[in-house]
Amino acid sequence: MQRRSFVKGLAAATAAVQMWPEMAQGVNNRLSTLRTDLDALLGEADLWRRVRIEFQLNPGLVHFNTGSVGAAPRVVTDTVSQYLSQLEGNPNHNVWGPIGNLAEEVRTRAAEFLGADVSEVAITRNTTEGMNQIATGIDLDAGDEVLTTSHEHGGGVCCWEHLQKHRGVQVNYMKMPNPVQNKEQFLQLLEQHLTPRTRVVSLMHVDTITGMVYPLADVAKITRPRGILLVCDGAHAPGMLHMNLKLLGVDAFASSSHKWMLAPKGSGLLYIRREVQDRIHPISLYSGFSAYSASMGTRNVAHIIGHGVAMDFHNTLGRANVEARCRQLSNRLRSHLLQFPRLRLLTPMQVELSSGIVTFAVDGMPRAEIASQLFAKHSMIVKNAQGTYAFATNPVDKAKKQDYNCLRFSTHIYNSEAEVDRLASHIEDILA
Ligand SMILES: Cc1ncc(COP(=O)(O)O)c(C=O)c1O
């Protein structure tokens, strides 16, 4: 009896292993059906309507806050749940065996997605984790300086403030103009803040408050010849911008795939340029960049496979097309809102400095009131942005905090022109 049930258990586990190719095939079939459908559609509006079917947002809910967290398409979440349960048929074998290998292969796709080499890319859970790994992986001494901006998110700046508190590293903040007029203005500001003790410049790729795209390639031309490490909090970029890290020239980059890449929640990427891997050496990468390693430990491999499918989903649509769509909707919203005298644009107007995020400061009405009316009356989610996030631990830093009383709008591929137009009209009514 015992022997029989053991054999039965083995058979079940073997069947589960045989499921993997079928499940992978299922994902491929769903994505190729989507591709075929899109190829058959001529009008752009039809095309994006077809894409929208892939999502699972509640009926009537309008999601304009991908900058906080995106909505994963069905093919991603189905993949995670299928692999999650199939894996348990023989966990020991699968986590490090066939499924572990599939998870490891996601790094190759991630490297391609970011424009990096696979030996430079690790899978994390989010930007915050990646930034913590970068910051604590650099040998900074008391008195060494990190230069960053007054707009950082806690997830990109707590790591530096931790080093300030515990190792005597000095964190300097550039007070950001609002909006930045052009890239020359920003580069000049940066140069003015560099000192002989600056070891690290830490900038976002896309500003969490204003949506400004930082001119990283130009910054790298300033930092690299001086031996300063250029670290980037790239929370919003992958999945919104069709980006290439080699062209940006950053030394290290951390991002959250659960925002614009539409991956399962708790998915992130970390990049460390090969040439600086001797200067940035996080403990977690001590035994290599692999998804599983002695220094990284056991992973949720089903989840990582879903992360890879999110990249496949973007590649199916075309990353340049996704960026163009995010920008197109953002520009449309910006044009509407520019008409309202009580709103002041905080996002730069130039294409090279703008993105799929647009932000307006509100005059004479608390931002929270507008955001809560939009949700209560119209089921529209926008970011009730709180101004600067810099994690202020002392009164001097607290005084540097700014509150722009602003609303941040993120437009992604599941949004539509009609939603954007309705949003603008509701805001007009609320302001009136
Ligand atoms: C610029 C920036 N960095 C870091 C984070 C934190 O992201 P996560 O919670 O995914 O680590 C955010 C979140 O909104 C962000 O906007």
The ligand as an SDF file (V2000), in Angstrom:
LIG
                    3D

 16 16  0  0  0  0  0  0  0  0999 V2000
   11.4120   56.8990   -7.9940 C   0  0  0  0  0  0  0  0  0  0  0  0
   10.9480   55.7860   -7.1080 C   0  0  0  0  0  0  0  0  0  0  0  0
   11.8610   55.0310   -6.4870 N   0  0  0  0  0  0  0  0  0  0  0  0
   11.5220   54.0000   -5.7150 C   0  0  0  0  0  0  0  0  0  0  0  0
   10.2090   53.6770   -5.5180 C   0  0  0  0  0  0  0  0  0  0  0  0
    9.8640   52.5180   -4.6500 C   0  0  0  0  0  0  0  0  0  0  0  0
    9.4520   51.4500   -5.4290 O   0  0  0  0  0  0  0  0  0  0  0  0
    9.3120   50.0110   -4.7950 P   0  0  0  0  0  0  0  0  0  0  0  0
    8.3350   50.1320   -3.6700 O   0  0  0  0  0  0  0  0  0  0  0  0
    8.8070   49.1770   -5.9060 O   0  0  0  0  0  0  0  0  0  0  0  0
   10.6620   49.6180   -4.3050 O   0  0  0  0  0  0  0  0  0  0  0  0
    9.2090   54.4270   -6.1350 C   0  0  0  0  0  0  0  0  0  0  0  0
    7.7810   54.1040   -5.9490 C   0  0  0  0  0  0  0  0  0  0  0  0
    6.8830   54.7690   -6.3490 O   0  0  0  0  0  0  0  0  0  0  0  0
    9.5960   55.5170   -6.9490 C   0  0  0  0  0  0  0  0  0  0  0  0
    8.6830   56.3040   -7.5390 O   0  0  0  0  0  0  0  0  0  0  0  0
  1  2  1  0
  2  3  1  0
  2 15  2  0
  3  4  2  0
  4  5  1  0
  5  6  1  0
  5 12  2  0
  6  7  1  0
  7  8  1  0
  8  9  2  0
  8 10  1  0
  8 11  1  0
 12 13  1  0
 12 15  1  0
 13 14  2  0
 15 16  1  0
M  END
$$$$
